[in-house]
C-alpha cells in the first residue's frame, strides 16, 4: 500500500540551508544527499518542523 504525501516536499535550497545549519553540508557536497545518515535526515525534519512552528507562531501574533 502506498502512502499519500501531504503538504509540500522540501525545496533543494531549503535542504541545503538545513544541512549547512546542522553542519553536514560538506558531506552532501562531496557525496550527495544519499550519503547522509538516517540521524542527519531525521534532524533535518525536526529542524524543518521547528522552523514551521516558529513561523506559524509569529503569524498568530
PAPAMI-133366 format. One record per residue: x, y, z of N, C-alpha, C, O in turn. Coordinates in pm, 1 decimal, always signed. Layout:
N
> X_Y_Z_X_Y_Z_X_Y_Z_X_Y_Z
...
// end
This chain:
61
> +84.0_-117.8_+0.0_+0.0_+0.0_+0.0_+88.9_+124.7_+0.0_+179.1_+137.8_+82.7
> +62.8_+213.5_-91.4_+145.6_+333.8_-98.3_+92.8_+441.2_-4.1_-25.7_+446.1_+28.7
> +183.3_+525.0_+37.2_+145.0_+635.5_+125.6_+119.1_+759.0_+42.2_+185.3_+782.8_-58.9
> +23.7_+835.9_+84.9_-4.1_+962.1_+17.4_+79.5_+1071.5_+81.6_+90.2_+1079.4_+204.0
> +137.3_+1153.8_-0.5_+215.8_+1265.2_+52.6_+123.9_+1378.4_+91.2_+29.9_+1411.8_+19.2
> +151.7_+1435.5_+203.3_+74.9_+1550.3_+249.4_+165.3_+1672.2_+245.2_+285.5_+1662.7_+269.6
> +108.0_+1783.5_+214.8_+185.9_+1906.1_+215.5_+287.1_+1908.6_+103.1_+269.0_+1845.0_-0.7
> +391.2_+1981.3_+124.8_+493.7_+2002.0_+22.7_+621.9_+1931.4_+60.4_+648.5_+1906.4_+178.0
> +699.9_+1900.2_-38.8_+832.4_+1845.9_-11.2_+928.8_+1963.1_+5.6_+899.6_+2075.5_-35.2
> +1041.8_+1935.6_+65.1_+1140.7_+2041.5_+86.2_+1207.5_+2078.4_-45.8_+1240.4_+1991.5_-126.6
> +1226.7_+2206.4_-66.0_+1299.9_+2250.6_-184.7_+1448.2_+2219.9_-165.6_+1496.2_+2203.1_-53.5
> +1517.5_+2213.2_-275.0_+1660.8_+2186.1_-269.7_+1733.8_+2294.5_-190.0_+1825.3_+2264.6_-113.3
> +1693.5_+2419.0_-208.3_+1760.8_+2528.6_-136.7_+1733.8_+2520.8_+14.2_+1821.7_+2552.1_+94.5
> +1613.7_+2479.5_+52.5_+1582.2_+2466.4_+194.8_+1660.2_+2350.8_+255.9_+1710.7_+2362.5_+367.6
> +1670.5_+2239.6_+184.4_+1750.4_+2126.9_+233.2_+1895.9_+2168.7_+250.6_+1960.3_+2132.1_+348.9
> +1946.8_+2244.8_+155.7_+2085.0_+2293.2_+163.7_+2103.5_+2381.3_+286.0_+2201.3_+2366.9_+359.3
> +2009.4_+2472.8_+308.1_+2015.3_+2562.1_+423.9_+2015.3_+2481.3_+554.2_+2092.7_+2510.5_+645.4
> +1929.6_+2381.4_+562.8_+1923.6_+2298.6_+682.8_+2053.3_+2221.2_+704.1_+2104.2_+2214.2_+815.9
> +2106.3_+2163.4_+597.0_+2230.4_+2085.9_+607.5_+2345.9_+2174.8_+653.5_+2428.3_+2132.3_+734.5
> +2352.4_+2296.4_+602.9_+2456.2_+2389.9_+646.5_+2436.8_+2423.8_+793.9_+2533.0_+2425.5_+870.8
> +2313.0_+2450.7_+833.0_+2280.4_+2485.4_+971.7_+2316.9_+2371.3_+1066.9_+2362.9_+2395.1_+1178.6
> +2296.1_+2247.9_+1022.1_+2321.1_+2131.7_+1107.0_+2463.6_+2077.9_+1095.3_+2501.6_+1986.8_+1168.9
> +2541.9_+2133.3_+1004.1_+2684.0_+2102.4_+998.6_+2726.7_+1983.3_+914.6_+2839.0_+1935.7_+931.5
> +2642.8_+1933.0_+824.9_+2686.3_+1820.3_+743.0_+2677.8_+1848.4_+593.1_+2676.3_+1755.3_+512.5
> +2672.3_+1974.9_+555.7_+2662.4_+2008.2_+413.3_+2788.0_+1967.9_+335.7_+2779.9_+1936.1_+217.0
> +2902.1_+1969.2_+400.9_+3025.5_+1926.3_+334.0_+3014.3_+1784.1_+280.8_+3059.2_+1754.8_+169.9
> +2955.1_+1697.4_+359.1_+2934.9_+1558.7_+315.7_+2840.1_+1552.8_+196.3_+2861.1_+1475.0_+103.3
> +2736.1_+1635.4_+199.5_+2641.4_+1640.6_+87.8_+2713.7_+1686.2_-38.9_+2692.7_+1630.1_-146.4
> +2797.8_+1787.0_-25.9_+2873.7_+1836.4_-141.9_+2964.3_+1728.0_-199.9_+2974.1_+1712.0_-321.5
> +3030.0_+1654.1_-111.3_+3125.3_+1551.7_-156.8_+3057.2_+1426.3_-211.3_+3099.0_+1370.4_-312.7
> +2950.8_+1382.9_-141.7_+2895.7_+1250.8_-170.9_+2748.8_+1249.7_-213.5_+2698.0_+1146.1_-256.4
> +2681.0_+1362.3_-202.4_+2540.1_+1368.8_-240.6_+2446.4_+1342.0_-123.7_+2489.3_+1302.3_-15.3
> +2317.2_+1364.7_-147.9_+2217.2_+1350.0_-42.2_+2204.1_+1206.4_+4.9_+2169.7_+1182.7_+120.6
> +2230.6_+1110.8_-81.3_+2218.9_+970.4_-44.2_+2318.6_+925.9_+60.9_+2302.3_+819.6_+120.8
> +2421.0_+1005.5_+83.8_+2526.5_+968.7_+178.4_+2498.1_+1013.0_+321.5_+2569.7_+973.2_+413.5
> +2395.1_+1094.4_+341.7_+2370.8_+1139.4_+478.7_+2310.6_+1026.0_+561.4_+2243.8_+937.1_+508.6
> +2335.2_+1031.1_+688.8_+2285.0_+925.6_+777.6_+2136.4_+945.7_+805.4_+2081.2_+1053.9_+785.2
> +2074.4_+840.0_+851.6_+1934.0_+846.8_+891.1_+1916.5_+949.2_+1002.1_+1817.4_+1022.3_+1004.9
> +2012.3_+954.6_+1093.1_+2007.9_+1050.9_+1202.8_+2009.3_+1193.6_+1149.3_+1931.5_+1277.7_+1194.4
> +2098.3_+1221.5_+1052.2_+2104.0_+1355.3_+993.1_+1973.0_+1390.1_+922.6_+1923.6_+1502.3_+933.7
> +1917.5_+1293.2_+850.1_+1789.6_+1317.0_+781.8_+1679.7_+1347.2_+883.8_+1598.5_+1437.5_+863.2
> +1677.4_+1272.8_+992.0_+1579.3_+1296.7_+1097.6_+1596.5_+1432.6_+1161.3_+1498.8_+1500.7_+1192.3
> +1721.3_+1472.0_+1180.9_+1748.4_+1604.4_+1237.9_+1703.1_+1715.8_+1143.6_+1657.5_+1821.1_+1188.1
> +1716.1_+1691.4_+1012.6_+1667.3_+1789.8_+914.3_+1516.3_+1805.9_+926.8_+1465.0_+1917.8_+924.7
> +1445.9_+1695.5_+939.5_+1299.8_+1700.3_+952.1_+1260.4_+1771.0_+1080.9_+1170.6_+1855.2_+1080.6
> +1326.7_+1737.5_+1190.4_+1297.6_+1803.6_+1319.1_+1316.7_+1954.0_+1308.3_+1232.9_+2031.7_+1353.9
> +1427.3_+1994.2_+1247.7_+1458.2_+2137.8_+1234.3_+1356.5_+2207.1_+1144.6_+1315.2_+2319.6_+1172.7
> +1316.1_+2140.7_+1036.9_+1215.6_+2198.1_+947.2_+1083.6_+2217.6_+1021.1_+1016.5_+2319.1_+1002.5
> +1046.3_+2121.8_+1104.0_+922.8_+2132.9_+1182.8_+933.8_+2248.4_+1281.8_+839.3_+2325.5_+1298.0
> +1049.3_+2260.6_+1348.2_+1069.4_+2371.7_+1442.5_+1053.5_+2506.4_+1371.9_+986.9_+2596.5_+1422.8
> +1114.7_+2519.0_+1255.2_+1105.9_+2644.9_+1181.3_+962.6_+2674.3_+1138.5_+918.6_+2789.1_+1143.6
> +889.5_+2570.9_+1096.1_+750.0_+2589.6_+1056.4_+665.0_+2632.6_+1175.8_+580.1_+2720.8_+1163.5
> +688.0_+2570.3_+1290.6_+612.6_+2607.3_+1411.4_+642.3_+2750.6_+1452.6_+551.8_+2824.2_+1491.9
> +769.1_+2790.7_+1443.8_+806.3_+2928.4_+1478.2_+739.7_+3028.6_+1382.6_+694.1_+3135.2_+1424.0
> +735.6_+2992.2_+1256.4_+673.9_+3077.9_+1156.8_+523.8_+3094.1_+1182.7_+469.8_+3204.3_+1173.1
> +458.2_+2984.2_+1215.1_+315.8_+2990.4_+1247.2_+289.1_+3072.8_+1372.3_+192.3_+3148.8_+1377.2
> +374.0_+3058.5_+1473.5_+358.4_+3134.5_+1596.8_+371.2_+3284.5_+1570.0_+295.7_+3364.3_+1625.5
> +466.4_+3322.7_+1485.3_+484.3_+3464.3_+1451.2_+362.2_+3516.7_+1375.9_+321.1_+3631.0_+1396.3
> +304.6_+3434.9_+1290.0_+188.1_+3479.9_+1212.7_+65.9_+3500.0_+1301.1_-19.7_+3583.2_+1271.2
> +57.6_+3424.0_+1409.8_-56.6_+3435.3_+1500.4_-47.8_+3557.6_+1590.3_-149.4_+3603.3_+1642.8
> +71.1_+3610.5_+1608.5_+88.0_+3728.2_+1696.0_+45.2_+3856.1_+1631.3_+53.8_+3962.4_+1692.8
// end
